[in-house]
């Protein structure tokens, strides 16, 4: 796949490389696939939506996110000073 006259916009496809380099850096040579990209976006959006749903569910039950001294977050049940 070595072009003698690379056209503008060919990028790395026109550079002579080894098969090992092409195998390790596959994303540099593969053409973008809109279907796979769309499925990935739907999956990421679903994960973010699920996390937001679960967070709102816990907050609705009376839990809140408390940050500890070491930076970790945990959900604690709200307590009243009157109890």
Residue, then its C-alpha position, 0 to 999 in steps of 0.5 A: x500500500x505504498x503510494x508513489x504520489x501521495x495526495x493531500x489529505x492521505x495522512x498516515x496512509x501514504x507513509x511507509x510503515x511496518x505491519x506491526x506499527x499498523x496493527x498496534x496503531x489500528x485506529x490511525x488507519x481504519x476509516x471512521x464507522x458512523x454506525x459503531x460511533x452511534x452505538x458507542x454514543x448511545x451506550x455512553x449516554x445510557x450509562x450516564x443516564x443510569x448513573x444520574x437516575x440512581x443518584x436522584x433515586x438515592x437523594x429522593x430517599x433521603x440520602x446525600x453525598x458526603x465527601x470524606x477527608x480522603x476525597x472519597x464520596x459516600x451516601x449517608x442517610x439524612x439525620x435530624x438534630x431533633x431525633 
